Amino acid sequence: MGNDDFIKEHLYYVITQFKYSYEKLNTFEELKKDGKPQARIEINLVLESFLLYGRNLIEFLFFKNKKYKDDARASDYCSQPFQISSELRIFERISKEVLHLTYSRQYGTPKTKEWDRHIIYSQLIEQLKLFRYQLKDPSILDEL
């Protein structure tokens, strides 16, 4: 069973990084128009951070099985299962295209290579709010 200290420190950190990287991505519209390789690198750094923390939150909220006994899951804190939406079924894609060097990565710049960060963000925040309300002390995640 999980404890409040984990939520206050570690889950809070992951949520904060996820939110900040989303907000930072939203400031890059002018940088995108730049077209310089350095601009693309900066955008990708923040995008990869956003996807990494998003992937961690997807695993925390929606996965029941634990690969390791110390893996944290939302089910450690509440009994109501969370249902993953089709838009958040991106765990494997993030794993294959961001976290691991695989032949499954997409080439070029097709539309399917883009990440809909707005949907990913809004759906994960919505699920985190539902999680928060199931805690014994919801105030430990007040910033949601």
NORDARA-V808087 format. One record per pair of residues at least 12 apart in sequence whose ideal C-beta (glycine too) atoms are under 10 Angstrom apart, sorted by the first residue. I is the first residue (numbers start at 0). GAP is how many residues later the second one is. D is the distance in whole Angstrom. If there is no record, write none. Layout:
i->{I | I}
gap->{GAP | GAP}
d->{D | D}
This chain:
i->{0 | 0 | 0 | 1 | 1 | 1 | 1 | 1 | 1 | 1 | 1 | 2 | 2 | 3 | 3 | 3 | 3 | 3 | 4 | 5 | 5 | 5 | 6 | 6 | 6 | 6 | 6 | 6 | 6 | 6 | 7 | 7 | 7 | 9 | 9 | 9 | 10 | 10 | 10 | 10 | 10 | 10 | 10 | 10 | 10 | 10 | 11 | 11 | 11 | 11 | 12 | 13 | 13 | 13 | 13 | 13 | 13 | 13 | 14 | 14 | 14 | 14 | 14 | 14 | 14 | 14 | 14 | 14 | 14 | 15 | 15 | 16 | 16 | 16 | 16 | 16 | 16 | 16 | 17 | 17 | 17 | 17 | 17 | 17 | 17 | 17 | 17 | 17 | 17 | 17 | 17 | 17 | 18 | 18 | 18 | 18 | 18 | 18 | 18 | 18 | 19 | 19 | 19 | 19 | 20 | 20 | 20 | 20 | 20 | 20 | 20 | 20 | 20 | 20 | 20 | 20 | 21 | 21 | 21 | 21 | 21 | 21 | 21 | 21 | 21 | 21 | 21 | 21 | 21 | 22 | 22 | 22 | 23 | 23 | 23 | 23 | 23 | 23 | 23 | 24 | 24 | 24 | 24 | 24 | 24 | 24 | 24 | 24 | 25 | 25 | 25 | 25 | 26 | 27 | 27 | 27 | 27 | 30 | 30 | 43 | 45 | 46 | 46 | 46 | 47 | 47 | 47 | 47 | 48 | 49 | 49 | 49 | 49 | 49 | 50 | 50 | 50 | 50 | 50 | 50 | 50 | 50 | 50 | 50 | 51 | 51 | 51 | 52 | 53 | 53 | 53 | 53 | 53 | 53 | 53 | 53 | 53 | 53 | 53 | 54 | 54 | 54 | 54 | 54 | 54 | 54 | 54 | 54 | 55 | 55 | 56 | 56 | 56 | 56 | 56 | 56 | 56 | 56 | 57 | 57 | 57 | 57 | 57 | 57 | 57 | 57 | 57 | 57 | 57 | 58 | 58 | 58 | 58 | 58 | 59 | 59 | 59 | 59 | 59 | 59 | 59 | 59 | 59 | 59 | 59 | 60 | 60 | 60 | 60 | 60 | 60 | 60 | 60 | 60 | 60 | 60 | 60 | 60 | 61 | 61 | 61 | 61 | 61 | 61 | 61 | 61 | 61 | 61 | 61 | 61 | 62 | 62 | 62 | 62 | 63 | 63 | 73 | 73 | 73 | 73 | 73 | 73 | 76 | 76 | 76 | 76 | 76 | 77 | 77 | 77 | 77 | 77 | 77 | 77 | 78 | 79 | 79 | 79 | 79 | 81 | 81 | 81 | 81 | 81 | 82 | 83 | 83 | 84 | 84 | 84 | 84 | 84 | 85 | 86 | 86 | 86 | 86 | 86 | 86 | 87 | 87 | 87 | 87 | 87 | 89 | 89 | 89 | 89 | 91 | 92 | 92 | 92 | 92 | 93 | 93 | 96 | 96 | 97 | 124 | 125 | 127 | 127 | 128 | 128 | 129 | 130 | 131}
gap->{74 | 75 | 76 | 70 | 71 | 72 | 73 | 74 | 75 | 76 | 133 | 73 | 74 | 73 | 131 | 132 | 133 | 136 | 135 | 66 | 70 | 71 | 65 | 70 | 124 | 125 | 128 | 130 | 133 | 134 | 129 | 132 | 133 | 46 | 50 | 62 | 45 | 46 | 49 | 61 | 63 | 66 | 117 | 120 | 129 | 130 | 128 | 129 | 131 | 132 | 40 | 38 | 39 | 40 | 42 | 43 | 46 | 58 | 38 | 41 | 42 | 45 | 109 | 110 | 113 | 117 | 126 | 128 | 129 | 37 | 127 | 32 | 33 | 35 | 36 | 37 | 39 | 40 | 31 | 32 | 33 | 34 | 35 | 36 | 37 | 38 | 39 | 102 | 103 | 106 | 107 | 110 | 31 | 34 | 102 | 105 | 106 | 109 | 124 | 125 | 26 | 29 | 30 | 33 | 24 | 25 | 26 | 27 | 28 | 29 | 30 | 31 | 32 | 33 | 96 | 100 | 24 | 25 | 27 | 28 | 31 | 32 | 95 | 96 | 98 | 99 | 100 | 102 | 103 | 23 | 27 | 98 | 18 | 19 | 21 | 22 | 23 | 25 | 26 | 18 | 21 | 22 | 24 | 25 | 90 | 92 | 93 | 96 | 20 | 91 | 92 | 95 | 19 | 14 | 15 | 18 | 19 | 12 | 15 | 54 | 71 | 51 | 68 | 70 | 46 | 49 | 50 | 51 | 49 | 48 | 65 | 67 | 70 | 71 | 39 | 42 | 43 | 44 | 46 | 47 | 48 | 64 | 66 | 69 | 42 | 46 | 47 | 71 | 34 | 36 | 37 | 40 | 44 | 61 | 63 | 66 | 67 | 69 | 70 | 35 | 36 | 37 | 38 | 39 | 40 | 43 | 44 | 65 | 16 | 38 | 17 | 31 | 63 | 67 | 68 | 70 | 71 | 74 | 24 | 26 | 30 | 31 | 32 | 33 | 36 | 62 | 65 | 66 | 69 | 12 | 13 | 14 | 15 | 32 | 12 | 13 | 14 | 15 | 16 | 17 | 22 | 64 | 67 | 68 | 71 | 12 | 13 | 14 | 20 | 21 | 22 | 23 | 27 | 63 | 66 | 67 | 69 | 70 | 12 | 13 | 19 | 20 | 21 | 22 | 23 | 26 | 27 | 29 | 62 | 65 | 12 | 19 | 21 | 28 | 17 | 18 | 53 | 54 | 56 | 57 | 60 | 61 | 54 | 55 | 57 | 58 | 59 | 52 | 53 | 54 | 55 | 56 | 57 | 58 | 55 | 50 | 51 | 53 | 54 | 45 | 46 | 48 | 49 | 52 | 44 | 39 | 43 | 34 | 38 | 39 | 41 | 42 | 37 | 29 | 32 | 33 | 35 | 36 | 37 | 31 | 32 | 35 | 36 | 39 | 25 | 26 | 29 | 30 | 12 | 12 | 13 | 19 | 22 | 21 | 26 | 16 | 18 | 17 | 19 | 18 | 13 | 16 | 12 | 15 | 14 | 13 | 12}
d->{10 | 6 | 8 | 6 | 8 | 9 | 9 | 4 | 5 | 9 | 9 | 9 | 9 | 9 | 8 | 8 | 6 | 6 | 9 | 6 | 9 | 9 | 9 | 7 | 9 | 9 | 7 | 9 | 5 | 7 | 10 | 5 | 9 | 10 | 10 | 7 | 9 | 9 | 7 | 7 | 9 | 9 | 9 | 9 | 9 | 8 | 8 | 7 | 8 | 10 | 9 | 9 | 5 | 9 | 5 | 6 | 8 | 10 | 8 | 10 | 7 | 10 | 9 | 9 | 6 | 10 | 7 | 8 | 7 | 9 | 8 | 7 | 8 | 8 | 5 | 10 | 9 | 10 | 8 | 7 | 9 | 9 | 4 | 6 | 10 | 8 | 6 | 9 | 8 | 7 | 9 | 9 | 9 | 9 | 8 | 10 | 8 | 10 | 8 | 9 | 9 | 8 | 9 | 9 | 9 | 5 | 8 | 9 | 4 | 4 | 9 | 9 | 7 | 9 | 9 | 9 | 9 | 10 | 10 | 6 | 9 | 9 | 6 | 9 | 8 | 5 | 10 | 9 | 9 | 10 | 10 | 9 | 10 | 9 | 10 | 5 | 9 | 8 | 8 | 7 | 5 | 6 | 9 | 6 | 9 | 6 | 10 | 9 | 10 | 8 | 9 | 9 | 9 | 8 | 5 | 7 | 9 | 6 | 10 | 10 | 10 | 9 | 7 | 7 | 9 | 10 | 6 | 9 | 10 | 10 | 8 | 6 | 8 | 8 | 8 | 9 | 5 | 10 | 9 | 5 | 8 | 7 | 9 | 8 | 8 | 7 | 7 | 9 | 8 | 8 | 9 | 7 | 10 | 9 | 9 | 5 | 8 | 10 | 6 | 8 | 6 | 10 | 9 | 4 | 7 | 8 | 7 | 10 | 9 | 10 | 9 | 9 | 10 | 5 | 9 | 8 | 7 | 10 | 10 | 7 | 6 | 9 | 7 | 5 | 8 | 9 | 10 | 7 | 9 | 8 | 9 | 8 | 10 | 7 | 6 | 6 | 6 | 9 | 9 | 10 | 10 | 10 | 10 | 9 | 9 | 8 | 5 | 9 | 10 | 5 | 10 | 8 | 9 | 8 | 5 | 7 | 9 | 6 | 8 | 10 | 9 | 5 | 8 | 4 | 10 | 7 | 9 | 8 | 10 | 8 | 9 | 10 | 9 | 8 | 8 | 10 | 9 | 9 | 9 | 5 | 8 | 10 | 7 | 10 | 7 | 6 | 8 | 9 | 7 | 10 | 9 | 4 | 7 | 9 | 8 | 8 | 9 | 10 | 6 | 6 | 10 | 7 | 7 | 10 | 9 | 9 | 8 | 9 | 6 | 10 | 9 | 9 | 10 | 7 | 5 | 7 | 9 | 6 | 10 | 8 | 7 | 5 | 7 | 8 | 8 | 9 | 10 | 7 | 9 | 10 | 9 | 10 | 9 | 9 | 10 | 8 | 9 | 9 | 7 | 10 | 7 | 5 | 8 | 5 | 10 | 9 | 5}
